[in-house]
Amino acid sequence: MNLRLAGASVLTACVFLGCFFLKMFDKKLSSNDWHIQKVEMNHQVYDIETMLADSAFREHEEEQDSSLNTALPEDKTALEAKEQEQKEKRKRWYELFKKKPKPKSSMGEFVFDQKENRIYGKGYCNRYFASYVWQGDRHIGIEDSGISRKVCKDEHLMAFELEFMENFKGNFTVTKGKDTLILDNQKMKIYLKTP
């Protein structure tokens, strides 16, 4: 009787311990929250951090241009000098941007809602959404994608959002890494990382 009780106790402990370890392991594999690191579309690479830096630089330049209100240079050498000055300003801007602590931007947010099989995320100023279905371990079908229709302040980032949504449908091959996920549908590659 004692041997049966001891055996049952050990078996019960092993079952609960196994469930605990499987639950821990499962949590690491099924992260819902991701961040878009970069996107490849139409033979171009769109890096989220660089796009935000470009946007901040354009906004800064617009403020400078509106406060100076200078006339356009007339000769070619003056135009070339102004272009060189722009390149130097952009280089200094990027150096400052990299050193400066950046506010947490939600641009590039990418969330898998596993209960409802939905994807939610945020572009520059618009939110996007889609339904998804796993097709085996390495393929995912994305359909019924849509985006809110706000007009963004930065036309370049808004154009990126619209192009992203044009390609954010169809069957994607999924490549999993340690903290990365790549979605590829031949038209677009989305590189995701855990935040």
JOLIN-V267086 format. One record per backbone hydrogen bond with DSSP energy under -0.5 kcal/mol. NH is the residue of the N-H (numbers start at 1). CO is the residue of the C=O. Records with the same first field share a line. If there is no record, write none. Layout:
NH=CO  CO
//
This chain:
5=1
6=2
7=3
8=4
9=5
10=6
11=7
12=8
13=9
14=10
15=11
16=12
17=13
18=14
19=15
20=16
21=17
22=18
23=19
24=20
25=21
26=22
27=23
28=24
29=25
30=26
31=29
34=110
35=193
36=108
37=35  191
38=191
39=46
40=189
41=39  44
42=187
44=41
46=39  44
47=45
48=37  46
51=47
52=48
53=49
54=50
55=51
56=52
57=53
58=54
59=55
60=56
61=57
62=58
63=59
64=60
65=61
66=62
67=63
68=64
69=65
79=75
80=76
81=77
82=78
83=79
84=80
85=81
86=82
87=83
88=84
89=85
90=86
91=87
92=88
93=89
94=90
95=91
96=92
97=93
98=94
99=95
100=96
108=122
109=106  122
110=34
111=120
112=32
113=111  118
114=112
117=113
118=113
119=130
120=111
121=128
122=109
123=126
128=121
129=146
130=119
131=143
132=117
133=141
135=139
140=172
141=133
142=140  170
143=131
146=129
148=127
152=150
155=153
158=154
159=155
160=156
161=157
162=158
163=159
164=160
165=161
166=162
167=163  164
168=164
169=167
170=142
172=140
173=184
174=138
175=173  182
176=174
177=180
181=192
182=175
183=190
184=173  182
185=188
187=185
189=40
190=183
191=38  189
192=181  190
193=35
194=179
//
